Amino acid sequence: MNGNAILKGMIETYQNDFMYGYTGEDKEELRLIFLELIVEVTRYVNNYRYCSNKDCPCSPIALLVKRYEEKINKIFAGGFGLSEVPLGVIRQFLNEFKTE
């Protein structure tokens, strides 16, 4: 699945599932992480980057995924949301940016 489809799925999940379905006490913290992920995936998909190496471990999206891995898994928990893009596909896309 291409980056644009993933980005669309993330935005749909944010608007439909997270904003109107998630009720945890950490909603505000997760909301900020979710929005930061959407911005960084938008930059990646549109090639708005300061580094020409797409596999660079210093990529902001890689740092976000590494720093917030547990919270990202919480945001995208489950198999399906109110999007045509399965949550597992979004998790797999984001996990491709993990660095050691």
N, CA, C and O atoms as CSV, one atom per row, in Angstrom:
chain,resi,resn,atom,element,x,y,z
A,1,MET,N,N,0.856,-1.171,0.000
A,1,MET,CA,C,0.000,0.000,0.000
A,1,MET,C,C,0.902,1.234,0.000
A,1,MET,O,O,1.898,1.277,0.723
A,2,ASN,N,N,0.560,2.223,-0.799
A,2,ASN,CA,C,1.427,3.391,-0.906
A,2,ASN,C,C,1.242,4.364,0.261
A,2,ASN,O,O,0.283,4.270,1.027
A,3,GLY,N,N,2.185,5.298,0.374
A,3,GLY,CA,C,2.193,6.252,1.477
A,3,GLY,C,C,0.954,7.119,1.558
A,3,GLY,O,O,0.486,7.430,2.653
A,4,ASN,N,N,0.413,7.515,0.406
A,4,ASN,CA,C,-0.799,8.350,0.414
A,4,ASN,C,C,-1.986,7.608,1.021
A,4,ASN,O,O,-2.780,8.193,1.758
A,5,ALA,N,N,-2.103,6.324,0.710
A,5,ALA,CA,C,-3.194,5.521,1.277
A,5,ALA,C,C,-3.010,5.374,2.784
A,5,ALA,O,O,-3.981,5.443,3.538
A,6,ILE,N,N,-1.771,5.171,3.226
A,6,ILE,CA,C,-1.484,5.062,4.655
A,6,ILE,C,C,-1.845,6.371,5.356
A,6,ILE,O,O,-2.487,6.362,6.406
A,7,LEU,N,N,-1.433,7.485,4.778
A,7,LEU,CA,C,-1.729,8.791,5.361
A,7,LEU,C,C,-3.237,9.015,5.461
A,7,LEU,O,O,-3.735,9.500,6.477
A,8,LYS,N,N,-3.953,8.659,4.406
A,8,LYS,CA,C,-5.413,8.773,4.425
A,8,LYS,C,C,-5.999,7.926,5.551
A,8,LYS,O,O,-6.881,8.378,6.280
A,9,GLY,N,N,-5.503,6.692,5.689
A,9,GLY,CA,C,-5.968,5.810,6.753
A,9,GLY,C,C,-5.679,6.368,8.136
A,9,GLY,O,O,-6.506,6.259,9.041
A,10,MET,N,N,-4.504,6.966,8.300
A,10,MET,CA,C,-4.164,7.571,9.590
A,10,MET,C,C,-5.098,8.717,9.932
A,10,MET,O,O,-5.557,8.833,11.068
A,11,ILE,N,N,-5.379,9.559,8.955
A,11,ILE,CA,C,-6.271,10.709,9.188
A,11,ILE,C,C,-7.690,10.231,9.480
A,11,ILE,O,O,-8.348,10.753,10.380
A,12,GLU,N,N,-8.161,9.248,8.730
A,12,GLU,CA,C,-9.499,8.702,8.989
A,12,GLU,C,C,-9.578,8.072,10.377
A,12,GLU,O,O,-10.568,8.244,11.088
A,13,THR,N,N,-8.536,7.348,10.754
A,13,THR,CA,C,-8.506,6.727,12.080
A,13,THR,C,C,-8.505,7.793,13.166
A,13,THR,O,O,-9.193,7.657,14.178
A,14,TYR,N,N,-7.734,8.848,12.955
A,14,TYR,CA,C,-7.681,9.948,13.925
A,14,TYR,C,C,-9.068,10.584,14.083
A,14,TYR,O,O,-9.557,10.755,15.200
A,15,GLN,N,N,-9.688,10.929,12.963
A,15,GLN,CA,C,-10.979,11.624,13.010
A,15,GLN,C,C,-12.113,10.735,13.498
A,15,GLN,O,O,-12.936,11.169,14.305
A,16,ASN,N,N,-12.166,9.515,13.025
A,16,ASN,CA,C,-13.311,8.649,13.325
A,16,ASN,C,C,-13.154,7.842,14.612
A,16,ASN,O,O,-14.032,7.856,15.474
A,17,ASP,N,N,-12.048,7.151,14.731
A,17,ASP,CA,C,-11.869,6.231,15.850
A,17,ASP,C,C,-11.315,6.913,17.094
A,17,ASP,O,O,-11.829,6.730,18.198
A,18,PHE,N,N,-10.271,7.694,16.904
A,18,PHE,CA,C,-9.590,8.252,18.057
A,18,PHE,C,C,-10.360,9.424,18.671
A,18,PHE,O,O,-10.666,9.400,19.864
A,19,MET,N,N,-10.669,10.424,17.892
A,19,MET,CA,C,-11.303,11.627,18.450
A,19,MET,C,C,-12.691,11.357,19.002
A,19,MET,O,O,-13.100,11.988,19.976
A,20,TYR,N,N,-13.422,10.430,18.397
A,20,TYR,CA,C,-14.799,10.199,18.839
A,20,TYR,C,C,-15.011,8.843,19.502
A,20,TYR,O,O,-16.136,8.495,19.860
A,21,GLY,N,N,-13.929,8.072,19.669
A,21,GLY,CA,C,-14.099,6.762,20.268
A,21,GLY,C,C,-13.196,6.492,21.453
A,21,GLY,O,O,-13.555,5.731,22.351
A,22,TYR,N,N,-12.029,7.110,21.461
A,22,TYR,CA,C,-11.076,6.837,22.541
A,22,TYR,C,C,-11.408,7.713,23.744
A,22,TYR,O,O,-11.597,8.922,23.610
A,23,THR,N,N,-11.478,7.093,24.916
A,23,THR,CA,C,-11.866,7.837,26.122
A,23,THR,C,C,-10.862,7.693,27.261
A,23,THR,O,O,-11.179,8.038,28.399
A,24,GLY,N,N,-9.668,7.197,26.986
A,24,GLY,CA,C,-8.662,7.011,28.031
A,24,GLY,C,C,-8.197,8.330,28.633
A,24,GLY,O,O,-8.324,9.390,28.021
A,25,GLU,N,N,-7.658,8.242,29.840
A,25,GLU,CA,C,-7.173,9.432,30.539
A,25,GLU,C,C,-5.977,10.068,29.831
A,25,GLU,O,O,-5.690,11.245,30.046
A,26,ASP,N,N,-5.294,9.320,29.006
A,26,ASP,CA,C,-4.122,9.831,28.292
A,26,ASP,C,C,-4.464,10.347,26.890
A,26,ASP,O,O,-3.584,10.465,26.038
A,27,LYS,N,N,-5.726,10.649,26.658
A,27,LYS,CA,C,-6.166,11.055,25.318
A,27,LYS,C,C,-5.409,12.278,24.802
A,27,LYS,O,O,-5.016,12.302,23.636
A,28,GLU,N,N,-5.199,13.281,25.632
A,28,GLU,CA,C,-4.528,14.495,25.166
A,28,GLU,C,C,-3.079,14.196,24.767
A,28,GLU,O,O,-2.606,14.696,23.746
A,29,GLU,N,N,-2.380,13.394,25.553
A,29,GLU,CA,C,-1.002,13.030,25.220
A,29,GLU,C,C,-0.963,12.239,23.907
A,29,GLU,O,O,-0.141,12.518,23.035
A,30,LEU,N,N,-1.847,11.265,23.774
A,30,LEU,CA,C,-1.887,10.457,22.553
A,30,LEU,C,C,-2.325,11.283,21.349
A,30,LEU,O,O,-1.859,11.054,20.233
A,31,ARG,N,N,-3.217,12.239,21.572
A,31,ARG,CA,C,-3.670,13.108,20.481
A,31,ARG,C,C,-2.497,13.889,19.891
A,31,ARG,O,O,-2.376,14.001,18.672
A,32,LEU,N,N,-1.641,14.424,20.747
A,32,LEU,CA,C,-0.478,15.179,20.262
A,32,LEU,C,C,0.507,14.281,19.513
A,32,LEU,O,O,1.064,14.683,18.491
A,33,ILE,N,N,0.720,13.079,20.017
A,33,ILE,CA,C,1.601,12.130,19.332
A,33,ILE,C,C,1.009,11.751,17.971
A,33,ILE,O,O,1.724,11.690,16.970
A,34,PHE,N,N,-0.290,11.500,17.946
A,34,PHE,CA,C,-0.982,11.126,16.706
A,34,PHE,C,C,-0.837,12.242,15.664
A,34,PHE,O,O,-0.514,11.978,14.506
A,35,LEU,N,N,-1.078,13.480,16.083
A,35,LEU,CA,C,-0.964,14.606,15.151
A,35,LEU,C,C,0.469,14.790,14.659
A,35,LEU,O,O,0.691,15.106,13.491
A,36,GLU,N,N,1.435,14.593,15.544
A,36,GLU,CA,C,2.836,14.695,15.149
A,36,GLU,C,C,3.172,13.612,14.120
A,36,GLU,O,O,3.895,13.871,13.158
A,37,LEU,N,N,2.652,12.413,14.321
A,37,LEU,CA,C,2.855,11.340,13.343
A,37,LEU,C,C,2.241,11.698,11.993
A,37,LEU,O,O,2.858,11.476,10.951
A,38,ILE,N,N,1.039,12.246,12.008
A,38,ILE,CA,C,0.383,12.637,10.755
A,38,ILE,C,C,1.221,13.673,10.013
A,38,ILE,O,O,1.384,13.581,8.797
A,39,VAL,N,N,1.751,14.655,10.734
A,39,VAL,CA,C,2.596,15.679,10.102
A,39,VAL,C,C,3.843,15.040,9.501
A,39,VAL,O,O,4.197,15.331,8.359
A,40,GLU,N,N,4.512,14.172,10.256
A,40,GLU,CA,C,5.751,13.570,9.757
A,40,GLU,C,C,5.506,12.606,8.596
A,40,GLU,O,O,6.316,12.547,7.671
A,41,VAL,N,N,4.422,11.862,8.628
A,41,VAL,CA,C,4.101,10.986,7.499
A,41,VAL,C,C,3.749,11.835,6.277
A,41,VAL,O,O,4.093,11.467,5.154
A,42,THR,N,N,3.073,12.958,6.478
A,42,THR,CA,C,2.785,13.886,5.375
A,42,THR,C,C,4.085,14.386,4.749
A,42,THR,O,O,4.218,14.428,3.526
A,43,ARG,N,N,5.033,14.760,5.588
A,43,ARG,CA,C,6.340,15.216,5.082
A,43,ARG,C,C,7.023,14.098,4.302
A,43,ARG,O,O,7.589,14.342,3.236
A,44,TYR,N,N,6.976,12.881,4.821
A,44,TYR,CA,C,7.614,11.748,4.157
A,44,TYR,C,C,6.961,11.464,2.805
A,44,TYR,O,O,7.652,11.318,1.796
A,45,VAL,N,N,5.639,11.387,2.789
A,45,VAL,CA,C,4.899,11.061,1.564
A,45,VAL,C,C,5.138,12.107,0.476
A,45,VAL,O,O,5.248,11.771,-0.703
A,46,ASN,N,N,5.217,13.373,0.878
A,46,ASN,CA,C,5.400,14.465,-0.087
A,46,ASN,C,C,6.861,14.834,-0.303
A,46,ASN,O,O,7.172,15.793,-1.008
A,47,ASN,N,N,7.756,14.059,0.315
A,47,ASN,CA,C,9.195,14.256,0.180
A,47,ASN,C,C,9.641,15.642,0.654
A,47,ASN,O,O,10.526,16.252,0.054
A,48,TYR,N,N,9.035,16.131,1.718
A,48,TYR,CA,C,9.461,17.383,2.347
A,48,TYR,C,C,10.453,16.997,3.437
A,48,TYR,O,O,10.058,16.746,4.575
A,49,ARG,N,N,11.712,16.948,3.103
A,49,ARG,CA,C,12.715,16.488,4.051
A,49,ARG,C,C,13.975,17.320,3.924
A,49,ARG,O,O,14.255,17.903,2.877
A,50,TYR,N,N,14.720,17.364,4.997
A,50,TYR,CA,C,15.977,18.098,5.001
A,50,TYR,C,C,17.150,17.205,4.653
A,50,TYR,O,O,18.263,17.692,4.453
A,51,CYS,N,N,16.917,15.907,4.579
A,51,CYS,CA,C,17.964,14.934,4.281
A,51,CYS,C,C,17.553,14.186,3.015
A,51,CYS,O,O,16.411,13.743,2.899
A,52,SER,N,N,18.464,14.048,2.083
A,52,SER,CA,C,18.110,13.397,0.817
A,52,SER,C,C,18.091,11.876,0.915
A,52,SER,O,O,17.598,11.214,0.002
A,53,ASN,N,N,18.613,11.307,2.000
A,53,ASN,CA,C,18.647,9.860,2.170
A,53,ASN,C,C,17.339,9.390,2.815
A,53,ASN,O,O,17.111,9.639,3.999
A,54,LYS,N,N,16.483,8.716,2.051
A,54,LYS,CA,C,15.181,8.277,2.567
A,54,LYS,C,C,15.312,7.255,3.691
A,54,LYS,O,O,14.387,7.102,4.489
A,55,ASP,N,N,16.438,6.554,3.769
A,55,ASP,CA,C,16.642,5.546,4.800
A,55,ASP,C,C,17.420,6.087,6.002
A,55,ASP,O,O,17.858,5.312,6.852
A,56,CYS,N,N,17.589,7.371,6.078
A,56,CYS,CA,C,18.375,7.990,7.144
A,56,CYS,C,C,17.744,7.747,8.513
A,56,CYS,O,O,16.565,8.041,8.705
A,57,PRO,N,N,18.512,7.217,9.466
A,57,PRO,CA,C,17.962,6.965,10.799
A,57,PRO,C,C,17.663,8.246,11.582
A,57,PRO,O,O,16.989,8.190,12.611
A,58,CYS,N,N,18.149,9.388,11.119
A,58,CYS,CA,C,17.859,10.641,11.816
A,58,CYS,C,C,16.555,11.272,11.322
A,58,CYS,O,O,16.195,12.372,11.741
A,59,SER,N,N,15.865,10.582,10.446
A,59,SER,CA,C,14.577,11.068,9.958
A,59,SER,C,C,13.639,11.324,11.136
A,59,SER,O,O,13.563,10.495,12.043
A,60,PRO,N,N,12.927,12.445,11.146
A,60,PRO,CA,C,12.011,12.733,12.256
A,60,PRO,C,C,10.987,11.629,12.488
A,60,PRO,O,O,10.634,11.358,13.636
A,61,ILE,N,N,10.506,10.995,11.443
A,61,ILE,CA,C,9.514,9.931,11.628
A,61,ILE,C,C,10.150,8.739,12.346
A,61,ILE,O,O,9.499,8.097,13.171
A,62,ALA,N,N,11.408,8.441,12.042
A,62,ALA,CA,C,12.091,7.340,12.722
A,62,ALA,C,C,12.253,7.641,14.202
A,62,ALA,O,O,12.061,6.759,15.038
A,63,LEU,N,N,12.606,8.883,14.535
A,63,LEU,CA,C,12.762,9.263,15.937
A,63,LEU,C,C,11.436,9.181,16.680
A,63,LEU,O,O,11.388,8.731,17.825
A,64,LEU,N,N,10.364,9.612,16.033
A,64,LEU,CA,C,9.035,9.530,16.655
A,64,LEU,C,C,8.639,8.087,16.933
A,64,LEU,O,O,8.168,7.758,18.021
A,65,VAL,N,N,8.835,7.236,15.939
A,65,VAL,CA,C,8.439,5.830,16.091
A,65,VAL,C,C,9.254,5.183,17.208
A,65,VAL,O,O,8.715,4.421,18.011
A,66,LYS,N,N,10.534,5.483,17.259
A,66,LYS,CA,C,11.377,4.893,18.301
A,66,LYS,C,C,10.981,5.421,19.686
A,66,LYS,O,O,10.870,4.645,20.635
A,67,ARG,N,N,10.770,6.724,19.803
A,67,ARG,CA,C,10.463,7.343,21.095
A,67,ARG,C,C,9.094,6.930,21.628
A,67,ARG,O,O,8.926,6.741,22.833
A,68,TYR,N,N,8.119,6.790,20.736
A,68,TYR,CA,C,6.736,6.561,21.154
A,68,TYR,C,C,6.196,5.204,20.728
A,68,TYR,O,O,4.986,5.049,20.567
A,69,GLU,N,N,7.058,4.227,20.545
A,69,GLU,CA,C,6.632,2.932,20.017
A,69,GLU,C,C,5.455,2.335,20.795
A,69,GLU,O,O,4.486,1.880,20.186
A,70,GLU,N,N,5.522,2.329,22.103
A,70,GLU,CA,C,4.452,1.744,22.923
A,70,GLU,C,C,3.142,2.509,22.745
A,70,GLU,O,O,2.075,1.904,22.638
A,71,LYS,N,N,3.226,3.829,22.714
A,71,LYS,CA,C,2.016,4.645,22.573
A,71,LYS,C,C,1.432,4.532,21.161
A,71,LYS,O,O,0.214,4.567,20.991
A,72,ILE,N,N,2.292,4.398,20.157
A,72,ILE,CA,C,1.817,4.214,18.783
A,72,ILE,C,C,1.066,2.895,18.675
A,72,ILE,O,O,0.028,2.818,18.017
A,73,ASN,N,N,1.589,1.861,19.319
A,73,ASN,CA,C,0.895,0.571,19.305
A,73,ASN,C,C,-0.459,0.680,20.005
A,73,ASN,O,O,-1.406,-0.011,19.628
A,74,LYS,N,N,-0.559,1.534,21.012
A,74,LYS,CA,C,-1.831,1.746,21.701
A,74,LYS,C,C,-2.813,2.495,20.793
A,74,LYS,O,O,-3.998,2.165,20.738
A,75,ILE,N,N,-2.303,3.509,20.081
A,75,ILE,CA,C,-3.154,4.288,19.171
A,75,ILE,C,C,-3.719,3.393,18.071
A,75,ILE,O,O,-4.902,3.477,17.741
A,76,PHE,N,N,-2.874,2.542,17.511
A,76,PHE,CA,C,-3.278,1.706,16.383
A,76,PHE,C,C,-3.541,0.268,16.814
A,76,PHE,O,O,-3.280,-0.662,16.051
A,77,ALA,N,N,-4.052,0.076,18.019
A,77,ALA,CA,C,-4.370,-1.261,18.522
A,77,ALA,C,C,-5.567,-1.832,17.769
A,77,ALA,O,O,-6.417,-1.090,17.275
A,78,GLY,N,N,-5.621,-3.129,17.689
A,78,GLY,CA,C,-6.741,-3.783,17.017
A,78,GLY,C,C,-6.435,-4.034,15.558
A,78,GLY,O,O,-5.331,-3.763,15.085
A,79,GLY,N,N,-7.416,-4.550,14.853
A,79,GLY,CA,C,-7.226,-4.910,13.460
A,79,GLY,C,C,-7.846,-3.937,12.486
A,79,GLY,O,O,-7.274,-3.649,11.435
A,80,PHE,N,N,-9.023,-3.427,12.833
A,80,PHE,CA,C,-9.745,-2.580,11.885
A,80,PHE,C,C,-10.311,-1.363,12.596
A,80,PHE,O,O,-10.754,-1.439,13.742
A,81,GLY,N,N,-10.287,-0.251,11.899
A,81,GLY,CA,C,-10.905,0.975,12.374
A,81,GLY,C,C,-11.910,1.424,11.330
A,81,GLY,O,O,-12.241,0.676,10.411
A,82,LEU,N,N,-12.387,2.631,11.475
A,82,LEU,CA,C,-13.331,3.178,10.500
A,82,LEU,C,C,-12.568,3.802,9.335
A,82,LEU,O,O,-12.655,5.005,9.086
A,83,SER,N,N,-11.830,2.966,8.639
A,83,SER,CA,C,-11.033,3.362,7.491
A,83,SER,C,C,-10.902,2.148,6.585
A,83,SER,O,O,-11.023,1.009,7.034
A,84,GLU,N,N,-10.655,2.401,5.319
A,84,GLU,CA,C,-10.415,1.299,4.384
A,84,GLU,C,C,-9.032,0.696,4.603
A,84,GLU,O,O,-8.746,-0.397,4.114
A,85,VAL,N,N,-8.175,1.401,5.334
A,85,VAL,CA,C,-6.817,0.929,5.590
A,85,VAL,C,C,-6.792,0.225,6.945
A,85,VAL,O,O,-7.033,0.867,7.968
A,86,PRO,N,N,-6.508,-1.075,6.979
A,86,PRO,CA,C,-6.451,-1.785,8.253
A,86,PRO,C,C,-5.363,-1.209,9.171
A,86,PRO,O,O,-4.307,-0.781,8.706
A,87,LEU,N,N,-5.636,-1.207,10.462
A,87,LEU,CA,C,-4.680,-0.670,11.423
A,87,LEU,C,C,-3.361,-1.422,11.389
A,87,LEU,O,O,-2.304,-0.828,11.603
A,88,GLY,N,N,-3.407,-2.711,11.124
A,88,GLY,CA,C,-2.184,-3.495,11.026
A,88,GLY,C,C,-1.275,-3.021,9.904
A,88,GLY,O,O,-0.052,-3.062,10.036
A,89,VAL,N,N,-1.859,-2.573,8.808
A,89,VAL,CA,C,-1.075,-2.055,7.681
A,89,VAL,C,C,-0.406,-0.744,8.087
A,89,VAL,O,O,0.748,-0.502,7.734
A,90,ILE,N,N,-1.120,0.100,8.823
A,90,ILE,CA,C,-0.539,1.361,9.298
A,90,ILE,C,C,0.614,1.062,10.262
A,90,ILE,O,O,1.681,1.667,10.156
A,91,ARG,N,N,0.404,0.128,11.203
A,91,ARG,CA,C,1.469,-0.240,12.147
A,91,ARG,C,C,2.691,-0.764,11.400
A,91,ARG,O,O,3.825,-0.407,11.721
A,92,GLN,N,N,2.454,-1.611,10.405
A,92,GLN,CA,C,3.560,-2.172,9.627
A,92,GLN,C,C,4.338,-1.051,8.920
A,92,GLN,O,O,5.569,-1.067,8.909
A,93,PHE,N,N,3.635,-0.091,8.339
A,93,PHE,CA,C,4.273,1.044,7.665
A,93,PHE,C,C,5.147,1.812,8.641
A,93,PHE,O,O,6.299,2.119,8.335
A,94,LEU,N,N,4.605,2.127,9.820
A,94,LEU,CA,C,5.360,2.889,10.817
A,94,LEU,C,C,6.541,2.097,11.360
A,94,LEU,O,O,7.600,2.666,11.622
A,95,ASN,N,N,6.370,0.796,11.532
A,95,ASN,CA,C,7.458,-0.040,12.044
A,95,ASN,C,C,8.645,-0.120,11.087
A,95,ASN,O,O,9.755,-0.443,11.509
A,96,GLU,N,N,8.426,0.168,9.810
A,96,GLU,CA,C,9.522,0.179,8.851
A,96,GLU,C,C,10.527,1.276,9.165
A,96,GLU,O,O,11.651,1.236,8.664
A,97,PHE,N,N,10.150,2.256,9.984
A,97,PHE,CA,C,11.018,3.373,10.320
A,97,PHE,C,C,11.790,3.158,11.614
A,97,PHE,O,O,12.601,3.999,12.002
A,98,LYS,N,N,11.542,2.044,12.277
A,98,LYS,CA,C,12.242,1.780,13.541
A,98,LYS,C,C,13.736,1.665,13.295
A,98,LYS,O,O,14.186,1.081,12.309
A,99,THR,N,N,14.486,2.238,14.219
A,99,THR,CA,C,15.946,2.133,14.157
A,99,THR,C,C,16.421,1.352,15.364
A,99,THR,O,O,15.744,1.293,16.390
A,100,GLU,N,N,17.556,0.772,15.234
A,100,GLU,CA,C,18.132,-0.001,16.351
A,100,GLU,C,C,18.683,0.926,17.411
A,100,GLU,O,O,19.206,0.462,18.425
